[in-house]
Amino acid sequence: MTELTWQKSTYSQEASSCVNIVAAPDGTTHLRESDDPEVVLTTSPSQLSALIRAVKDASRERSL
C-alpha cells in the first residue's frame, strides 16, 4: 500500500484543529481533521472544487 503524504491547510492555525488533504494515486482526494485522523472523507477533485465554490459563494452572499 502506498503511504500518503498529507498536507495541512494554509488556513489552519498552529494550535487549532487542522484540515489535512492529500491527492491519492487513484485520482481521489482525501480530507481529514487532525484531531481525528482515522476518519477520512474521500471525494473527487471536481466534487471538492464544487464544494469550495459553493462555500465561497455563500460567504459572499452573506457579506452583501
N, C-alpha and C positions, 0 to 999 in steps of 0.2 A: 504494500500500500504506500502511496506517495505521501510524504509529510508535507502539510500545507504551511506556508509562511504567512501568518496573519499580519495585517496592518491595522494600527489604531487610527481612528478618525482624527483628523487635524482639529476638529471641533471639540474633541473631548479634552477636558482639563486633566492635569496630572492626578489630583486627589479624588476625582469623581469617577463614577461608573463610566466605562468607556465602551464604545461600539467598535468592534473589530470586523474586518471584511477581508475576504480572500476570493480570488478567481480560481476555481478548480480546473484541473486538466480536462474534465468532461464538458467544460463550457458553462457550467453553472456558477452562480455566485453564492457564497455562504456569508451569513451575518451571525454574530454572537455578541452577547453583553459580557464584559469582563468579570462581573461578579458571579455569573452562572455560565461558564464556558462550555459546559456539557450540552446546553440547549443551543442548537444551531438551526437557523432558518435557511432554507435553500430556495433560490429563485433564479430566474434567468436575468441576464443583463438588461434586456428590454423591459421586463416587468419592474425591475428596480428603478430604472430610469423613469418609467411612468409614475411610480410611487413618489419619487423625488420631485418630479414636475408638479404633481397634484398637491404635495405639501407646500411647495413654493407658491403655487397659485393661490392656495387657501390663505397663506400668510399674507400675500399681497392684498387680497380682498379684505382682510381684517384691518389692514392698516389704512384703507381708504376712508 
